[in-house]
């Protein structure tokens, strides 16, 4: 897997998580629009699974340690985490 593809998947997953947390959830609870969470959550779930698969594929191809792959996984659980992980990855790749 090309590093660019891994980064694009991570960005999409990160954006979907932020949309879910900061737009869909408030719409559900403040504007009584539960469908916002249903569809955004479905898209985020799909992207999350794709991101985890991308971590495994990219990690295997690039010979990342299990610890490094685990840290990428943990980053996906935190808001803005994939963006921080991407920045660190690109900084390490540049060296």
Secondary structure, 3 states (H helix, E strand, C coil): CCHHHHHHHHHHHHHHHHHHHHHHHHHHHHCCCHHHHHHHHHHHHHHHHHHHHHHHHHHHHHCCCHHHHHHHHHHHCCCCHHHHHHHHHHHHHHC
